[in-house]
């Protein structure tokens, strides 16, 4: 009798306890799908990079292009950017080098490669510190949608909408815009041994500003890159 009773108790205990481990297995397909999507995006980025027609322009780094490609692809699919143009600013590079690229993603052609300024509190020759805070006078990393043109104190300028909360989402309120600046020139570099700096805006050479902003205005994708661990951990577009 005692033996039968213990056997029944053991059977009931086993029946109720074993199913609790089953739900963990259901997560595996999602993890596999995520890895597969990441691998597919990386492969597509590499294939596009290797097909770029640079002409006389230098190439962006594969690392910056791959990050830009991943975010651009998501934003384009979501309709948050609509033009087949991708602008990359690589703030891992010296400000004395041409570190802005504009790429026609439809024809896979580099259209421009030129100088671009960073914020005065982001660093001297190299940008190393970034912020989304008002009055920080620092550049903000991440993905932007280009906005409308207007005439301001720097002449023809283009507003920017930061698309990453907590990273660059204050771009409009900070008046972070794309505009021309005399300090973005080879002459300034020769005189000061570094490019001039802005209050956080990606400022352009005066000779190219008008044609560039007219080309990329109106919901094209701008990506400001730096291999910052803080950015990589916070961004949902380059994870």
Secondary structure, 3 states (H helix, E strand, C coil): CHHHHHHHHHHHHHHHHHHHHHHHHHHHHHHHHHHHHHHHHHHHHHHHHHHCECCCCCCCCHHHHHHHHHHHHHHHHHCCCCCCEEEEEECCCCCCCCCEEEEECCCCEEEEEECCCCECCCCCCCCCCCCCCCCCCCCCCEEEEEEEEEEECCEEEEEEEECCCCCCCCHHHHCCEEEECCCCCHHHHHHHCCCCCECCCCCECHHHHHHHHHHHCCCCEEEEECCCHHHHHHCCCCC
